[in-house]
Amino acid sequence: MRADPYQVLGVARDATPEEIKRAYRRLAHRYHPDRNPGDRDAEERFKEVKAAYDILSDPERRARYDRFGWEDPSASSSAGFEDLGTVFEDLFAGIFGGSSGGRARGEDLEFELEIELEEAVSGIAREISIPSREPCPSCQGTGAENAQLDVCPTCGGLGRVRIAGGMFSIQQTCPHCRGRGRIPRRVCGACGGTGRVIRERRIQVEIPAGVEDGDRLRLRGQGEAGHDGSRRGDLYLRIHVRPHPIFQRDGADLYCEVPVPFTTVALGGSLRIPTLDGEAMLEIPAGTQTGQLFRLRGLGARTLRSNRGDLICRVVVETPVGLDARQRELLEAFAATLEGDRARSHVPRASSWLETVKGFWNRVTGNKVDAG
């Protein structure tokens, strides 16, 4: 009796197409013949998984199966003759990134790379070490001991066989050599016949100026080695920019807070501030208020799609602490000069705020409140 496709994939009967696809890819990846060389049970399981997915991924076929089961009167008599080569090509294209137009390429890899803000802005060359499957040095990637291969007796070295089914004759990938045309005389003991082994590979990567946190860079041909000399997959670098102790980035602009003594904001002055290029002078006009922003053109960051941005400094007035007796005496004398109506011109924001408070309480209480 043929297996229920829902049970084969391990999904519920109301599973969504996305759940079905995830289950198929997980199982196909596990039982793929290239991962289980010489294992007939795994190959049969792989074909069973593929057949189940073919039904459940097609809305019409799934609906007919849900209604009729395996007794579907519209089922084709030739449905059992499936091209195994198409199966392999579909799996490589869907999971390993291969192309259906030729030999499957190697798998893609993804690598997380942490860099500093300065490196993201200016760009950097970095050597990284990544684990990947490389051609087995013992068998030169053939999967055969001493690289000794024999012509496949099933297909005669063609890699494909022809199967007759009633009125039809279908050509499919040879199930014995899996389309390679040759089979190992003896399986390589170093790689188990897969032709690849896990190795640490060091490569030099160029990080372009302007990358941002979360950017994903594609390096073609730097992924895992393919089978039988096919081309490598691609390497994807996921960029993570470490938080900076001074600057916060917003696109091409940088922001920073600058603590300024209250005497400097009152009298005016100059401050030396850090930038990604060294130092710069920030001019503070007399009467500057806390929270005021100053823009320094061209001293920010850049992105992959824009030129250099600006450095935007937010002034934070710093209140002095740890005053000695003389300092307190001087400040108290200064505070006395700000008392009364004549002081309002020196503290315009406070005066405006007090007027607002006065109006608010007059409306709430109905009583006249002085803003003193």
N, C-alpha and C positions, 0 to 999 in steps of 0.2 A: 504494500500500500504506500502511495506517495506521501511524503511528509507535508504537513500543513506549513505553508510559507510563513505564517505568523510565528509558529513555533520555531522554525528554522532560524529566523532573525531574532527571536526572543522579544517580540514586541506585542503589545495589546492589539486587539482587532480595531480599536478606534485610534490607533497611533497616527500622528500627523506625518505628512511627507518628510519633514525634517527629521523626525525621530527614526523613521524607516531608513533614511539615507545614512544617518549616523551609525545605526546598528549594522547596516551593510558594510560600511567602510571599516568599521572596527573588526568585523569577522573576516572580511576579505583580506584585510591586512594581516590577520593572524594566520590564515590558511593558504595564503598565496604560495604557489609552487616554488617560486624563487626563494622564499623563506623556509621552505621545507623540501629541499632537494631529495628526490628518491622516495618521498613519503606518499604512497598511493592513497592512503586514507585521507590525508590532508588535501590532496588534489580533488578527490571525490567530494569532500566537504566543501571545498571552494566552489566547485561547479553547482552544488546544491544551494549554497548561499546566493550565487549569482542568479540561478533560476528563480529562487524565491523573490529576489529583488526585482527581476524583470517583470514579475506579475504585480507586485505591490507598488512599484513606482509608476505604473501605467494606470491612470484612473479608470479606463474602460475595462482593462483586464482584471483589475482589482474588484470592480463592481460585479463583473461576471463570476469571479471566483466566490465572492461573498454570497451570491445568489445560488449558483449551481455547484460550487465546490469543483472537484476534478471531473465532474460529469458535464462540463460545459459543452452544449451541442455545437457551438460555433468554433470550438478549438480546431486548429489545423492539424491534419494528420502528419505534417512534417515538422511539428513543433519540437520534436526531440532532437532534430539535427541542427545543433547550434554551433556556429563557428567559434571554436575555442580561441582562435586568434583575436576575434573581436572582443572576447571576454578579457583577454590580457591587455589589449589596447585600451579598453574602457577603464580598466582598473588603474593602469599606469597614468592615464590622462586625468582621472578623477582624484587619485590619491597621491601618486608619486610625481605628478607634474609632467608626465610624458606626452609625447605627441603621437596622435594616431596616424600621422603620415610617415613614420619611420620607426627605427628602434627606440625603445623607451629610454629616456635619459635618466640620470641619477636623481635622487630625491633632493628637494629643496631643504635648506637649513635656516634656522633663525637664531640669532645671537643677540643677547642683551649687552649693550656697551654703555658704561657710565663715563661721562666726561665732565670737565669743569666748564663754567660759563665762559671763561676766557678762551678755552679751546673751541667751544661752539661758535663763538663770534668770529674768531680768526681762522678756524680750520686747523686740522692737525693730521699727521700721518701716525698711525698706531699699528703695532704688531700685535696680533691676537692669536690665541691658541684655541682651536675648536676640535672636538672629537667628531670624527666622521668615518664612514666606511670607505676605505681605500682599496685599490687593487691588491690582491694577495701577492706578496713577493715570492712565495713558494711556488705558485702555479701561474704567475703572470696574469692573474685574473681569469684564468680559464676554468677553475674549479676542478682541474684534473691534476693528479700527482705527476710531477715533472712535466706538466703541461702537455701530457700525452693524450691526444683525442683520437677517437675512431669515428668513422662515418656511421651515422645513425642507421641501423638496419631497418628501421620502420619506414623512413622516408627516403632512404638512399642519399642522404645529404642535402635534400631539397628544402627541408624545414617545414614542408607542408604535405598533407596527405589528402586523398580524395575519398569521400565516403558516398556510397550509393544508397539511396533510400527510395525504393519504388521507382517513380518516374524521375526522381531528382538525383543529381550528383553534385555534392557540395565539397569544395576544397576548404580545408581547415588547417590550423597550425598543428604540427605534429605533436601529439601528447607525450611522446617518448623523450624527444630532445627539446621540446618547448620552442620549436622554431629555429633552433640554432644549427641544425644539420649535422652536428657532431655531439658525441657523448664522451664523458671521461672514461678512459680505460680503467683508471682507479680514481676514486674520489680523493681529493686533496685533504690530508689530515689537518692542515693548518687552518683552513677556512670551512671545512665540512662540505665542500663542493659548491659553496656560494660564489666563490671567486673574489670575495671581499672580506676584509678584516677591519676591526675598529682601531683607528690610530689617531693620535693627536697631531694635528696639522697646523703649522704656524704660517700665517699669511699677513702680508702688509696691506692695510686698508687706508684709503684716503678719505678723511671726513671733510666735506666741503665747508667753507666759511658760511655761516648763517643758519646752520641746522638748529632746530628747536626741540625741546623736550617732547618725546613721543613720535618724532619723525621716523620713518621707516625707509631705509636705503636699500636698493637692490644691486647686488654685485653679480653680474651674469657669469656663469661658469665657475663659481667658487663654492658650489655645494658639494654633495657627495658624488663620488665616481659612479658612472653607470655600469651596466652589465655588458660584457663582451666588447669593451672599448667604446661604448656609446658615450656621448658627451655628458659632462657633469651637469648637475642641477644648479640652481642659483642659491646665493647666500643673501639672507635679509638681515640687515642690522637695525635693531630697534634702539634708538638713541634715548638715553636718560641723562638729563643735565642736572647735576647736583645743585641743591640750593646754595645760594651765595650769601656770605655773611653781611654784605653791604648792599648789593643791588638786587632789585626785583625786575624781571623782564616782562615786557608786554609788546610782543612783536619785535619791531626794530627799536623801540624806545626802552631806556633803562630808568628806573626810579630809585631814589634813595632818600633817607631822612638825614638832615644835617642839624645836629644840636648846636644852638647859637646862644652865647651868654646874653642875658637881658640887656646888659649895657651896650652890646654891639648892635642889637636891633633898635635900641633907643637912639643911639648916637650915630649909627652907621659905621661901616668898616669893611674889611676884606677878610675872607677865609680861604685857606688852602684846602681843597677837597680832593679825594681820590677819584680817578677815572680808570677805565680799562687800559688807557694809554699812558698812565703816569699820574700827574697832578695837574690841577687847573685852579685858577683863582675865581672865587665867587664873590661878587660885589653885593654887599648888603646895604640897601638905602636906609637912612634914618627913618624910624617909625614903622619898620617892617613888623607885621603881625605874625603870630604863630599860625602855621598851616599854609602860609603863602608859598607859591610855587615859582621856581626860577628854572628857565629852560636854557641849557647850554647846547647850541646847535652842533650836530655832527659828532658828538661824543658818546652816542648811545651804542646800540648793537646793530646788527643787520639781519636780514632773513635771506633765504635762498632766492626770494623774488623781489627784494627791495634793497636800496642803498642804505648807507649808515643812517641810523635814527638819531635821536637826541637824548641827552641826559637831563632828567627832570628832578630837581632837588626840592624837597619839602622842608621848610624851616620849622624847627621845633624849638621854642624858647625854653631855655634851661633855667630853672629857679636855683639860685645859689643855696648851698647847704653848709652847715658847720660854721656859721658866722661867729667871729670873735666879738668882744664888747665894743671895740671901736667901729667895726663894720655895722653892727646893729645900731649904734648911735647915729652914724651917718645916714643909714636908711630911714630911721625914724624921723630924722630932720627933713629928709627928702619927702617922706610921706606927708609930713605936716604941710608942705607947700602945695600938695594936691587936694587939700580939703577946701570945701566951699564951692560956690558956683563957678569961680574962676578955673577950677580944676577940670571942668567938663571938656574944655577944648583939648586937654592933654590925653583924655581917655575917651575918645568918641564912641568906641564900641560898647564900653561899659555904660556910658550915658544913654546910648540908644537902647540898650537892653533894659535899663532901669525904667525908661519911659514906657517900653512895651509891657513890663511887669505891672507898672502903675495902671495902665489902661485895662489890663486883664483883670486885676483885682477890683477895679471900680465897676466893671461889668458884672463880676461874680457877686460881689457883696452889696453893691448899691451905695457904698460909702466912698468918700473921697480919700484916696491914699496918696500921700506925698512920695515922690520918687527920690527921697534923700537917702 
